[in-house]
Amino acid sequence: MTTYRMQTRLTDVIAPAFYGVHRDIAAGRHTYYDLYGGRGSGKSTFAASEIVLGMMKDPAANAVVFRKYAVTLRDSVFEQIQWAISALGADSLWTCSVSPMQCVYHGRPDAPQKIIFRGLDKAKKTKSIKANRGYYKFLWFEELDEFAGPEELRTVQQSVLRGGETFVVFKTFNPPISRNNWANEYVTEPRPDSLRHRSDYRAVPEKWLGAQFLADAERLRQANEQAYRHEYLGEPVGLGTNVFTFLELRDITDEEIRGMDRIYQGLDWGFYPDPLAFVRLYYDSRQEKIYLLDELYVNRWSNRRAGDWLLERGYGDYEITCDGAEPKSVNDLRDMGLPARRAVKGPGSVEYGFKFLQVRTIVIDRRRTPNAYREALEYEFDRDAKGNLISAYPDHDNHTLDAMRYALERVSGRRGNHA
C-alpha cells in the first residue's frame, strides 16, 4: 500500500476563512456544510481539497460531485478536483478520465476509490449510483441555486447517503441577487446538523487571486457598489421579485453614442404571437454598464423584411448573434449580407446569461427602446401555487431580454464561473 504524505502545507491550499470549517469536518461535528459567498472566495477550492484529502485518509470513502447540468461538469468541478489533487502533491496516486468522468485514487491498489461526476438533469438518475467498494461519504452540490429546490436535493441524498456512518455533504454557491430565492432562504433555516459559512475574496491571499481580479473588483466597487456587494461579497441585495434591480432610466444622448467604440447586437426570432425582437447595445466593461441603443419589436415580419430594416439602419456594421433555434433564418440574414451568427445555446445558458445581466447596470432610454424598457421593469420571478418564489428565470415576456443575452454571449461566456 502506498502511504500518502502531504507535499504541501494545508494552509497553502485552503484560504484562512476555512480553517475553522476544516477543523469542524475533522472533528465530525456536522453532516452538511453550506458554503456561500462571492466570486473568488475559495469555497469551491476548499470543498474540492477536503474531498480529495478526506478520501486519502479514509479507505472506505468515495465521492459524488453534482452540477445541475452535465455539460458544465468538465470545466468546473472536474477541473477543480484535478487542481486539488495537484495542489496536495498527489498526482502520482490519482488518475482522472473524461469518459467516464471520474478520478480514481490508487493509494490502496487493492481497493481503488472513486470520485464520480454527474449532471442532475433528472434526479432519478441517482438511483443507479452505487459504490463498488466502501460507500459515498462525500457529496458536493456545486452552484446550489441552479437546482430545482430542497426536494430535489433530498431525493439525491436519500439515494446516495447509504452504507456508512459518517457523511460530509458540501453545497456551494454564489447567492442569487433576490433575497427571496430558495437557496438564500435555505441557508437561513436553522439546522443542528448543518454548518453555514459565508465568505468573500477579502479573506483569500492576494497572490492567489492576482492583480487583475483585484482591479476588476475595485473597479466595480467604484462604479456600482450594489453590484459589487452582490458579485464579490456574495450579498443578496435584491429586495423582491424583480429580476433586474440595477436599472438607470434616462435619456441616452447622441453625443454619448458617438463615443461608443464597440457595439453588440442580438436577435430573438418570432412571428406571431411572439414578436421578432432585435436589440443594439453598447457594453462599457470599465463601468459595468449596458446601454440599450435601439430595438426592433414586430409581429408578422418575414426574415427578408427584418433584414431590410437592419440594412437600412446600417446595422450590418457589427455581428448579430441570433437565437440558434432557427438556423435557416440565420442563413436568410447571411444571404442578405448581414453578419449573423447562431447563439451557442445549451443547458444552463439562460441562467448564465441572465446572471450576467442581473449584476450590471442597464441604462435604458424609453424613447429609443420602449419594449426593452417595459420588459426589464416588469420582468419578475414567478411564484408557485403556495406563493413561494420559483428560482428559474421566467420564459415569458422576455423577448428583448433574450436578445440582450444573445448579444452579449461572447462577453458573458468569457467570464467563466468564479467560486
Summary of the structure (lengths in Angstrom):
residues: 419
radius of gyration: 23.6
end to end distance: 35.0
largest distance: 73.9
contacts: 1367
relative contact order: 0.13
helix: 38%
strand: 22%
